[in-house]
Amino acid sequence: MASAIDTGRASRRIGRILFRAAMTLLMVATLNFILFRVIPGDPASLLLGGARISVTAEQMEAQRHNWGLDRPLFPDQMIDYLSATLHGDFGYSFKFRGRRVADLILERLPATIALVGLAQIIAILCGVMLGLYAGWRRGGAVDHIATGASLALYSTPAFWLGMILVVIFSTELGWFPGYGAYSAGAALGSLDLSLDYLRHLALPVTALALGLIGQYVVVARAAMSDVVTEDYMVTARAKGLTSRQMLMRHAFRNAMLPVVTLVTLNLGYMVAGAITVEAVFAWPGIGGLTVEALNARDYPVLQGIFLLLGASVVVANLAADVAYGLLDPRVRQ
C-alpha cells in the first residue's frame, strides 16, 4: 500500500514537472516570436534590398505576400510560427540563402557539444572533487590553495582566459593552434585528422573548464562546509563512525544537492556561455554561427538559436528537478 502511494506521488510530481517545462517552452517560443518582430527592419527589404537589379514596390509587396508577412501578427503569423516550430521548421537563413535554419544549427551543434561537453566533464571531475575535499578538510593547505585559486578563476571571464591561453600557448610557445577546428590541408579520414581536431580543441576546452572548475570548487566547498557542522554529523561521530563512513553515508550525498543543481543549470547555460569562447578561437560552433548571424542581421538564424538556448535551459531545469527528487527523499513527498 505504501509503495503504491509513493509511486502515485512520484508520478504526480513528474507530471507537474513536465507540465511546467512544457508551459515554459511555450512561453519561450512566444517570446522568441515577439522579440525578433519588434526589431526594426523588414525581412523583405533585407533580402531584396541587396539584389543586383532594382526591385519595384509591387515586387516587394508580392514577395511579402508570398512569405505571409502581410498577414496579421496575431494570431495568423504567430499560429503559423508555433505550428512550424513544433514540426522542426525554423525557416530559411538570410545570409546562407537557400539553407534551412535547422540544417545550419545541426551542422554547427556537434562542435559546440564537443567543446562544452568535454569542458564540463573535466570541470566536474576536478572541481567538484577538489571542492568537496577542501570543505571536508577545512583550514588545511589544500583548502587555502584551492579556495584562493578557484575564486580567481571564478571571477575571470572565460574569453579573457582564452586570449591569455592563445598568447602563451599558441603565439609564444606554439604548442597548440589558436583558431579553427582543423589545420589547413589536413587529410580527411585519417588518424592525424582526429589528433589535429583534439589539438585545436585543447585551448578552448581549457578556457571553459578553468572557469567552471573555479565555480564548482566554490560551491562544493561551501556545501560540504555546511554539512560537516550539521547535528547528524556530530551524532554519527558520537556513534563511532569512521571519517570515511561519515563522508560516504551522510556528508557526500547531502553536499551534492546544490552541486547537482549547479551542474545541470550550467549544462543549459554553457551553450550560450560558449559563444564568447568560440568567438575568440574561431571555433565553428553555435557561437560562431551566432556572431555571423548578428553581423548579417539574419533574424531566422538568431531566432532558431535563441529557441535552442531557451530549450536547453528548460531541459536543464527539468533534469535538476528530477535529480533533486532522486537525491533527497523529502522532495518526493
C-alpha positions in Angstrom: 0.0 0.0 0.0 2.7 2.4 1.0 4.6 1.5 -2.2 1.6 2.3 -4.3 1.1 5.7 -2.6 4.8 6.6 -3.1 4.6 5.6 -6.8 1.5 7.8 -7.2 3.2 10.8 -5.6 6.2 10.3 -7.8 4.1 10.1 -10.9 2.2 13.3 -10.0 5.4 15.1 -9.2 7.0 14.1 -12.5 3.7 15.1 -14.3 3.8 18.6 -12.7 7.5 19.0 -13.7 6.8 18.0 -17.3 3.8 20.3 -17.4 5.8 23.3 -16.1 8.6 22.5 -18.6 6.1 22.4 -21.5 4.5 25.7 -20.4 7.9 27.3 -20.1 8.9 26.1 -23.6 5.6 27.6 -24.9 6.4 31.0 -23.3 10.0 30.9 -24.7 8.7 30.2 -28.2 6.1 33.0 -27.9 8.8 35.5 -26.6 11.0 34.3 -29.5 8.3 35.2 -32.0 7.7 38.6 -30.5 11.3 39.6 -29.8 12.5 39.3 -33.4 9.5 41.1 -34.8 9.8 44.2 -32.8 13.4 44.7 -34.0 13.5 47.5 -36.7 13.8 46.2 -40.3 11.7 44.4 -42.8 12.8 40.9 -43.9 11.7 41.5 -47.4 13.8 44.7 -47.6 16.8 42.8 -46.1 16.6 40.1 -48.6 15.7 42.0 -51.8 17.5 45.3 -50.9 20.8 43.8 -51.9 19.6 42.5 -55.2 21.6 43.4 -58.3 18.5 44.6 -60.1 16.1 47.2 -59.0 13.0 45.9 -57.1 9.8 47.7 -57.5 7.3 48.3 -54.7 4.9 45.9 -56.3 7.5 43.2 -56.4 8.4 43.9 -52.8 4.7 43.6 -51.8 4.3 40.4 -53.8 7.2 38.9 -52.0 5.9 39.9 -48.6 2.6 38.3 -49.6 4.3 35.0 -50.6 6.1 34.9 -47.3 2.9 35.7 -45.4 4.4 38.9 -43.9 1.3 40.9 -44.9 -0.9 38.9 -42.6 -1.7 40.0 -39.0 1.0 39.2 -36.5 -1.7 37.9 -34.0 -3.0 35.4 -34.4 -2.1 34.4 -38.0 1.7 34.7 -38.1 2.0 33.5 -34.5 0.0 30.3 -35.1 2.0 29.6 -38.3 5.2 30.1 -36.4 4.3 27.9 -33.4 3.0 25.2 -35.8 6.2 25.3 -37.9 8.3 25.2 -34.7 6.5 22.1 -33.4 7.4 20.4 -36.7 11.1 21.5 -36.5 10.8 24.1 -39.3 12.7 27.2 -38.3 12.6 28.8 -41.7 15.4 29.8 -44.1 18.5 31.8 -43.5 19.0 35.3 -45.0 22.8 35.1 -45.1 23.1 31.5 -46.2 20.5 31.7 -48.9 18.6 28.5 -49.6 19.8 26.9 -46.3 17.3 25.8 -43.7 18.0 27.2 -40.3 17.5 23.8 -38.7 20.2 22.4 -41.0 22.6 25.2 -40.1 22.1 24.7 -36.4 22.5 20.9 -36.7 25.7 21.4 -38.7 27.3 23.6 -36.0 25.9 21.9 -32.9 28.3 18.9 -32.7 31.3 21.3 -32.4 29.7 23.1 -29.5 28.6 19.9 -27.8 32.2 18.6 -28.1 33.6 21.8 -26.6 31.0 22.2 -23.8 30.7 18.5 -23.0 34.5 17.9 -22.6 34.9 21.1 -20.6 32.0 20.1 -18.3 33.4 16.6 -17.7 36.9 18.0 -16.8 35.4 20.7 -14.6 33.1 18.3 -12.8 35.7 15.7 -12.1 38.3 18.2 -10.9 36.3 21.0 -9.4 33.6 19.0 -7.5 36.0 16.5 -6.0 38.5 19.2 -5.1 35.8 21.4 -3.6 34.3 18.5 -1.5 37.8 17.6 -0.2 38.6 21.2 0.7 35.3 21.5 2.6 35.8 18.2 4.4 39.4 19.3 5.4 38.7 22.9 6.2 41.6 25.0 7.2 44.2 22.8 5.6 46.8 23.7 2.9 44.6 22.2 0.1 41.6 24.3 1.3 43.5 27.5 1.3 45.2 26.9 -2.1 42.0 25.6 -3.8 39.8 28.4 -2.4 42.2 31.2 -3.5 42.8 29.7 -7.0 39.1 29.0 -7.5 38.0 32.5 -6.6 40.5 33.9 -9.0 39.3 31.6 -11.8 35.6 32.1 -11.0 35.9 35.9 -11.3 37.8 35.8 -14.6 35.8 35.9 -17.8 36.2 32.8 -20.0 37.0 34.9 -23.1 39.8 36.7 -21.3 41.3 33.3 -20.1 41.0 32.2 -23.8 43.0 35.2 -25.0 45.7 34.6 -22.4 45.9 31.0 -23.4 46.3 31.9 -27.1 49.1 34.4 -26.3 51.0 31.9 -24.1 50.5 28.5 -25.7 49.8 29.4 -29.3 51.7 32.6 -30.1 54.7 32.4 -27.8 55.2 28.7 -27.3 53.5 27.3 -30.4 52.3 24.2 -28.6 48.6 24.4 -29.8 46.8 26.1 -32.7 44.9 29.2 -31.7 41.9 29.2 -34.0 39.6 26.9 -36.0 38.9 23.2 -35.7 41.4 21.8 -38.3 44.6 22.8 -39.8 44.6 23.8 -43.5 45.2 20.8 -45.8 44.5 18.2 -43.1 43.8 14.8 -44.7 40.2 13.6 -44.3 39.5 10.2 -42.7 43.0 9.8 -41.1 44.1 9.4 -37.5 46.1 12.6 -38.0 42.8 14.4 -38.6 41.4 13.3 -35.2 44.6 14.3 -33.4 44.6 17.6 -35.2 41.0 18.2 -34.0 41.9 17.5 -30.4 44.9 19.8 -30.6 42.6 22.6 -31.8 40.1 21.7 -29.1 42.7 21.9 -26.3 42.8 25.6 -25.7 39.0 26.5 -25.9 38.2 23.5 -23.7 40.8 24.7 -21.1 39.4 28.2 -21.2 35.9 27.0 -20.4 36.9 24.3 -18.0 39.1 26.6 -15.8 36.2 29.0 -15.2 33.9 26.1 -14.4 36.4 24.4 -12.1 36.6 27.6 -10.0 32.8 27.8 -9.8 32.4 24.1 -8.8 35.1 24.3 -6.2 33.5 27.3 -4.5 30.0 25.8 -4.4 31.1 22.3 -3.5 33.3 23.6 -0.7 30.6 25.7 0.7 28.1 22.8 0.6 30.5 20.4 2.3 31.4 23.0 5.0 27.7 23.4 5.9 27.1 19.7 6.0 30.0 18.9 8.4 28.5 21.2 11.0 25.1 19.6 11.0 23.8 17.8 14.1 23.5 14.4 12.3 27.3 14.6 11.5 28.0 15.1 15.2 25.7 12.2 16.1 27.4 10.0 13.5 30.8 10.8 15.0 29.5 10.0 18.5 28.3 6.6 17.3 31.9 5.8 16.4 31.7 6.0 12.6 35.0 6.5 10.9 35.7 9.6 8.8 35.2 7.5 5.6 31.9 6.2 6.7 30.7 9.6 7.7 31.8 11.0 4.4 30.2 8.4 2.2 27.0 7.7 4.2 26.0 11.2 5.2 28.2 14.1 4.0 28.7 13.3 0.4 25.0 12.8 -0.6 23.8 15.9 1.2 26.6 18.1 -0.1 25.9 17.1 -3.6 22.4 18.7 -3.7 23.5 22.2 -4.5 26.3 20.9 -6.7 23.8 18.9 -8.8 21.7 21.9 -9.3 24.7 24.0 -10.5 25.9 21.2 -12.8 22.5 20.8 -14.5 21.9 24.5 -14.9 25.4 25.0 -16.3 24.7 22.4 -18.9 21.9 24.6 -20.2 23.7 28.0 -19.8 27.0 26.8 -21.1 25.7 26.6 -24.7 25.2 30.3 -24.5 28.3 30.9 -22.4 30.5 29.2 -25.1 29.7 31.9 -27.6 32.4 34.3 -26.4 35.0 31.5 -26.2 34.1 30.3 -29.7 34.5 33.8 -31.0 38.0 34.1 -29.5 39.1 30.8 -31.0 37.1 31.0 -34.2 35.5 27.6 -33.2 32.9 26.6 -35.8 30.1 26.0 -33.4 26.8 27.7 -32.4 28.8 30.7 -31.0 30.4 31.3 -34.4 27.1 31.0 -36.2 25.5 33.5 -33.7 28.2 36.1 -34.5 27.8 35.6 -38.2 24.0 35.9 -37.9 24.3 39.1 -35.8 26.6 40.8 -38.3 24.3 39.9 -41.2 21.1 40.6 -39.2 20.0 37.1 -40.0 16.9 37.1 -37.9 15.7 33.5 -38.7 19.0 32.0 -37.6 19.1 34.2 -34.5 15.5 33.1 -33.7 16.4 29.4 -34.1 19.5 29.8 -31.9 17.5 31.7 -29.2 14.9 29.0 -29.1 17.7 26.3 -28.8 19.3 28.2 -25.9 16.0 28.7 -24.2 15.0 25.0 -24.6 18.4 23.9 -23.3 17.9 25.9 -20.1 14.4 24.5 -19.6 15.6 20.9 -20.1 18.5 21.5 -17.7 16.0 22.7 -15.1 13.9 19.6 -15.7 16.9 17.4 -15.2 17.7 19.3 -11.9 14.2 18.8 -10.6 14.3 15.0 -11.3 17.9 14.7 -9.9 16.8 16.5 -6.7 14.0 14.0 -6.2 16.4 11.1 -6.5 18.9 12.6 -4.1 16.6 14.0 -1.5 13.6 11.9 -0.4 11.9 14.9 1.2 11.4 16.4 -2.3 9.4 13.4 -3.3 6.8 13.9 -0.6 
